[in-house]
């Protein structure tokens, strides 16, 4: 079994920063890609950022220049550094990872339980 555990959410004021972490554990042969999504109340879940095993990154236009995604392959952990936070960034943030549990296994998408980020104006 594979688990993703997020941490680092909280309540901040507009303009402040937060750093989210997500650690994958369990039966892991390789992690192909990792990413962050978010879901605000009444809205659909949306992509925030992704990072490949080679370190290639992709960001939603709404967070470009403010958020940075990174990963520590030795720790099977992905981070999301968020600066200049805005009230519209308020959401539950979910990490996900495309994980291969064995050399001949088909990669599978795993999700964390989510962590709340609230930005007050």
Buried (B, 14 or more C-beta within 10 A) or exposed (E): EBEBBBEBBEEBEEEBEBBBBBBBEEEBEBBEBBBBBBBBEEEEBEBBBBBBEEEEBBBBEEBEEBBBBBBEEEEBBBBBBBBEBBEEBBBBBBBBBBBBBEEEEEBEEBBBEBBEBBBEE
